[in-house]
Amino acid sequence: MNQPDTEEPSNQRTSVWSSRPYRIYAPSWFAMVLANQIEMVTLGIYLYTRTQDPMSLGWLGLARALPVVLLAPGGGHLADRFNRQRLFALTLLVQALCGAVLALAALRNTALTWVYAVIVLEAATGAMGTPARAALLPLLVPASQFSKAVAWNSSIFQLGTMIGPALGGVILGKTNNFALVLLLVAAARAIALIGILLLRPRPQMRESSGRSAQEEIWEGLKFVWRHKPIFGAISLDLFAVLLGGVTYILPIFAEDILKVGATGLGFLRSAEALGAITMAMILAHAPPMRHAGRNMLLAVTGFGLATIIFALSRNFWLSFAMMFLIGALDNISVVVRHTLVQMLTPDHMRGRVSAVNSVFIVLSNDLGGLESGVTAKLFGAVGSAILGGTGAILAVLVALKLWPELARIGRLDEVQALDEFPGPSAVESRVNVATGTSSAPLVSANSQWCAIDAHMKDNPEGPMAAPRP
């Protein structure tokens, strides 16, 4: 009988790569990320080329966001009730088929209504499968190696996020064949599917709390609403990126403003990921931030300023530098937010709170695409980006007014878990860690690997949504 390959030996292993299931999973994960990034670049150029309408990019954002917002919480519920490996494999199969159908649609110049319908189906399938993928990782490695597996997953994700857009842009620029590139996306997902089917994870624990799925989902929402540091941090990210993100209108800048075509678009998208991973490495090796809340607010302000400069640039390399800076500054904000969400949340609540955080991320990324498309239609791409950057800066000012405790957050490695039903001063005593007055047990927070992991947007054994770049 086949046994899972994740038992921990008497002498603790020093490398996550000692786990055979993870050695199979890692290249499958890379293939998934690569496929998603290539597809994103290709669909953006394809839709804008066919319509010459910025709203086509906005509808792309809506088509990707709405299914995730509606279905991600239910996907998490399914992941706890059914076999995660089989559930994830099934959704990956459907996504591979969607890639093939999109390739056929591009080849036959199918009506865009059907193209958007397939994109919605693909996003819905991903929303149902991503929680299963995230919950599968702990079953692939020994418990002592889990944090290392998460860190490696993040590094693989960022590598795919850098390579994917550039590779997709180069292939598309050389061949001008949308169907071929989308067929490569389907093939990459098929390769990933084979790897997932070959896994032999440990059996998963299945528990029934006696509560309905709706009750459990609402419990997570209420926890986030009650605790100002968590709600404030994820709300700041939501509005800053929803207003300030330029990812979805990059095809307009590449084609009409910078005149660099598909190849240049790929490099612009990769620049943001390169900035993010560079900052992640800096944060991973630097001492923990002493004033994390202040740094988060300054980073979001810088994010808005860099977006405005990008909007005004007519030089490709200046635009590339601003996209790099946008990714780097966004990563600072993401590190702080992810650490707060994980470390301030009691362990038994982390899954549901992470699901809420993931919905906020998808809203900011993909619904922000709709906002960008609408404002680009009304004011042009440059006007849209200038308004977005200004909106991100205003979001910081509003956050300071509504949640002043954000600016007082101190060292991330000293953040402590909040009570599920806190008293009037519980939040303040745990978040204002610089005073050192809290008597609650300290939650261990390895901020070194959190810094690397935090930018995972699909993430990620963390977030479920599409990445920032």
N, C-alpha and C positions, 0 to 999 in steps of 0.2 A: 504494500500500500504506500502511495506517495505521502511523504510527510512534509510539512512546511519547513523551509530552509532558514528560519529566522530565530531558532532557539539560540540563547546566549550561552557560550561555553564557560567553563569554570574560570579560565583566564580571560578577562574582559578584552574584547577586541579594540584595537586603536583606530580602525578605519571603518567607515560605513560601507566601503567597497568590499568588505569581507562578506557582506550579505548578498547571496546570489540573487534573490528577488530584486534587490535594489539595483544590481548591475544590469538586470534586464529592464527594469522600470526606467532608469535614467535616460537611455537613448530613446525610449518611447516618448518620454516627456519632452525631450528636445525636438523630436519629430512633430509633436503636437504644437509646440510653441512656434516652430518654424512655419508650419502649415498655416496657422492662424495669422501670423504676421504677413506672410506672402499674400494671403487672400485679402487681408485688409487693404494693402497697397493696391492690389489689382482691381478690387471692386471700386475703390475710390476713383481711380483713373477711368475705369470702364464707364461708370455712371456719368461722370462729368464729361467725358468725351462724347457720349451719346446724346446728352441733353444740353450741354453748355449752360446748365442751370444750377446755381449753388444749392437750391432746395433739394436737388437729388441727393446731395451729400447729407443734408439734414434728415431726409427720410431714411437714409441708411442708418444714421445714429438711432432714430426712433425704432426702426425695425430690429436693431440689435438690443436696445435697452428694454423695451416694453415686456418682451417675454421673460427676461431675467427678473425684472421687478415682480412680475406676477407669479412666477413659478419657482424661483430659487428657494423660498422657505419650504415649499412642498417637496422640493428635491432633497433638502436636508432631512425632512421627515422620512422620505423613502429610503435614504441611505442608512438610517438607523433601523429600518424594518426588514430590508431585503439584502441579499448578497451583494456587497458593494462591487466586487470584481465583475460580476455578471452585469449588473446595472450599468456600470461605467463602460464596459465593452459594448453593450447594446447601443448606448448613446453615441459612442465613438463610431460604430458602424453606420448609424444613420447620418452622422456628420460627414463621413467619407462619401456616402452616396449623394449627399447634398452638394459636395464639391464637384462630383462628376456631373450632376444635373446642371449646375451653374456653368460648367465647361461646355456642355451641350447647348445651353441657352445662349452663351456667347457666340458659339459657332453658327447657330441658326438665327442670330439677331432676334431672339424671342422678345415679345412685349415685356416692358419693364415691370408691369404688374406681377407677372409670374416670377421674375427675378427677385423682386422684393418678398414675394410669398415664400420662396425657397430660403431666403436669408432669415425670415421670421422663424421658419421651421428649424433651421440650423441653430439659431439662438435659443429657441425653446428647448431643443434637445440638449444643448450645452448647459442650460440652466438646471435641467434635471440631473445631468451627469456630473457636474463639477463638484457638488458636495460629496458624492460617492468617491470621486478621485481624491479629494482632500482627506476624507476619513479612511482611505485605503492605506495611505503611507505609514501610519503607525503599525499596521499589520505586516509590513515588509521588512522592518529592521528591529533589532533588539531595542528595548526601551532606553538603554544607556547611550544609544547612537542616534536617537530621534532628532535632537537639535542639530546634529551634524548633517543628517539627511535633509532637514529643512534648509539649512544654509547652502548645501550643494544644489538643492532644487532651485533655490533663488538664483544662484550663479548660472545654472543651466538656462533658466528662464531669461535672464538678462542677456546671455550670449545669443540665444535665439532671437531676442528682440532687437539686438544689434544687427545680426546677420540677415534675418528674414526680410526686412524692408529693402535693404540694399540689394540682396540677391534677387528679390522679386522685381525691383525696379530695373536692374541690369538686364535680366532675361527679357522683360517686357520691352525695354528700350531696344534690345538687339533684334527681337523677333516680331514685335508688334502683334503678338498672337495671344489674345486674352484666353482663348480656350485651352491652349497648351499650358499656360501658367496655372490655370485653375485645375487642370488635370493633374499637374504635379502636386497641387494641394491635396487632392483626393488620394493620390498615391502615398504621400507622406502620412496621411491619417491611416491608411490601410496598413502601412508598416508599423505604426504605433499600436494599432489594434492587435497585430500578431504578438507583439511583445506583451501586451496586457493579458492576452489569453494564456501565455506561457507562465505567468506568475503563479506561485504557490504560497499565498499569504497564510498567516495564522488564522484560525477561525475567529470570527468577530463576535463580540458580546452583544446580545440583543435583549434589551430590557423594556418592560412596559410600565410606565409611570401611573397608568390609570387615568391620565388626563388626555383630552382630545388633542389633535394636532393644532387646532385653532387656539386652545388654551396655552399650549407650550409656546407657540409663536408670539402670542400677545404678552406672555411673561417676559420674553426677551425685549420686546418693544418698550414695555413699561420700565424695565431696568434702565435702559438707555435714557429714557425721558427723565427719570428721577435724578440721574447723576450728571451734574453740570459739566464736569471736566470731559467726560466721554461725549456727551451730546454736543457740547461746544466745539470740541476738536473735530468731530466728524461733520458737523454742520459747516464749520469754516472751510474744510476741504471740499465739501459738496458745492458751495456757492463760488468759491475761488476758481475751481476747475470748470464747473458748469459755465461760468461767465468768461473765464480767461483762457480756456483751452482752445488751441488752434489746430489740433490734429486733423479734424475732419475737413477743414478748408485748406489744408496744405496742398492738395492738387491744384487749387486755383492759384496759389502763390507760385507753385512750380511751373505751371503751364503759361499763365498769363502775365505774371509780374516779374519773376526771376528768369523766365524763359530757359529752364534747365530740363524740362521734360520728365519722363518717367524715371530716368536714372538719377537725376537730381532730387526728385521726390523721395526715392528710396534712401538716399543719403541724409536728407533732412529728417526723416523719421528715425533713422538710426542714430542721429546726433543726440536726440533726446534720451534714448536708451544709454548711449555712451556716457552722457553726463550723469545719469542716474547711477550707473554701476561704478563710475569713478568716485562719486560722492559716497556711495555705500562702502567702498573699500576704505576711503579716508575715515569714515565714521567707525568702521569696524576695528581699525587699528589705533584710533585716537582715544584718549581718556574719555569717560562718559561726560556728556554735556553737563555743565554746572547750572545753566539757566535754560532748560529745555523749552519751557513755554515761551520765553522771550525769543529764543532762536527760531521757533516755529513761526511766530508772528512776523519776524523780520524776513524769514525765508519766503513766506507767502507774498509779502510786500515786494521783495526782489523779483519773484515770479511774475507779478503784474507789470513791473517796470521792464523786465526783459521781453515780455510779450508786446509791449508798446513799441520798443525799439525794433523788434522783429517786424512789426507791421509797417514801420517807416523805412525799413532797409530795402535797398535796390541792389545790393551786392550779395552774391551767393554766400561768400565766406563769412560775412557779418551775420547773415541769417543763420548759417550753420552754427556759428558761435553762440548766438542767442538761443537756438534750440538746445544746444549743449547746456547752457546756463539754466534754461527752463527745467531741463531734466534734473540737474544737480540740485537746484533749490527746492524743487518739488520733492526730491528724495528726503531732504531734511525734515520737511513737514510730515512726510509719510512715516519716517522712522519714529518721530514723536507720537504721532497719532496711533500707529499700530501698537507701540509699546504701552501707551495708556489704555487702549482697548483691552489688550491681553492681561496686563498686570493689575489694573484696577478692578477687573471682573473676577468674581469668585469662580473657581474651577468648574463647578457644576452648571454655571451659566454661560461659559465661554462659547459653546457652539452656537447658541441662539443669538448672543450678542454679536458674534462674528458674522452671522447671517445678516443681521441688521446693518452692520458696517459694510458688508459686501453689496447690499442693495444701494446704500448711499454712494458707493464707489461707481457702480454701474450708472446710477442717475447722473453723477458728475461727468463721467466719461462719455457715455453714449447719448444721453439726453442733452448733454452739452453740445453734441454734434448737431442735434436739431436746432438748438438755439443759435449755433454758429451759422447754420444754413439759412435760417430766417433773417438774421441780422446782415449776413452777406448779401442776401437778396435785396434787402432794403437799403443798405448803406455801402455795399461793396465789401470785398474781402478785407481791405485795409481798414475801413471804418469798423467792421465787425471786430477785428483784432484789437484796435485801439479801445473800443468800448469795453471789450472783454478784459483787457489789462487794467483799465480804470476800475471796472467792477470788482476785480480781485483785490485791489487796494482798498476799495470801499468796504469789502467784506471783512477785512482786517479791522477797520475802524468800528464796524458794527459789532464784531465779535468782542472787541475790548469793552464796548458799552454793555453788552448783554451778559458776557461771561468774564468779568475781570480776573477771576481766579486762574484763567489760562496763563496770564502773564506771570503768575507767581509759582508755576510748576518748576521744581528744581531739578535734581539729578534723576535721570531715568532709572538708574540701577537701585534707587531707594524708593521708588513708587510702590505703594502697598495696596492690597486688595480692599475694596469697599464692602461694607455690609450690604446685603440684599435689600434691606429696608432700613436705611440709615436714619439716625437722629439728626437734629438740626445742624450739629457741628461735625458730624462724622466725615463728610466729604472734605471739608476744609482741613481737618486734622490729618488726613491721609495724603492730600494732594500737596499741601504746603510743606513738603518734606525738608525744605531748607531749615526749618525751625527745629526739626528733630524732636518734636514734642509728642508724636503719636505713640501710643502704647500698643497698637494692634500688631499682630505677628507680621513680620516682613516677608513678602513674597519674593522668592529668588527670581531675579530678572537678568538673564545673560544678554546684556545690551550689545555685546559684540556680534552675536549671530543675528540678533533682532535687526541690527543696522543693515546687514546684508539682505535679510529676508523681506524687509518692510516694503520694498518697492514692487513686490509681486502682486499684480493686479488680476491675475487670473488664477488668480492665483492660487491663487496661490495657496497650498497647505496653509494658506492665509486667505487672501481675497479671491473671490470667484469671478470677478469681472474682467473685462478686457483691460490690458495694460495701458498706462498713460501714453507711451510713445505710439 
